[in-house]
Amino acid sequence: MSDFDLKKLDEKIEKSLHVLKEEMGTVRAGRANAALVDKVTVEYYGTPTPLKALANISVPEPRTLMISPFDPKSIPEIEKAINAANIGITPANDGKVIRLQIPQVTEERRKELTKIVKKLGEETKVAVRNLRRDANDKVKKMEKSGDFTEDDAKDTMDDIQKTIDKAVKDIDQIVADKEKEIMEV
């Protein structure tokens, strides 16, 4: 085998899996999770700043997210940003910390969430399959140009397929774990 690099394919797949895991973290499953506010940006002294740069985020109880700002004067801006982020939870503060009480999820909402989770999994599978197609096209071009023998091309394409199969299995596992977490009462 000459030029084809399976490591690059692995790296791209890892990125796709990482993005999927991040997306799964933002799906609220009725349990407090710091990832819920990962995408919240606060206008702090006129600069959009990620919430995690302005405060400690902890989970003191299974259904409570506690945000402890480094600067207590920033509490109103943080609350405004949380409301604007549209995560469906109203913040409450005591002047020092902001608490987000995660409501119990209804059965109907759980089913909606599992559909969202499955959709995210499917989108990631499509991305991974596109990576396979691109890799196979590259191998076929290399075979045509004489960089690969027919056997080398076939072996490389088999390796690519094995890599993709493993990635799809990983995606299914991530989705199954998240579904299990959502359906737990």
Secondary structure, 3 states (H helix, E strand, C coil): CCCCCHHHHHHHHHHHHHHHHHHHHCCCCCCCCHHHHCCCEEEECCEEEEHHHHEEEEEEECCEEEEEECCHHHHHHHHHHHHHCCCCCCCEECCCCEEEECCCCCHHHHHHHHHHHHHHHHHHHHHHHHHHHHHHHHHHHHHHCCCCCHHHHHHHHHHHHHHHHHHHHHHHHHHHHHHHHHHCC
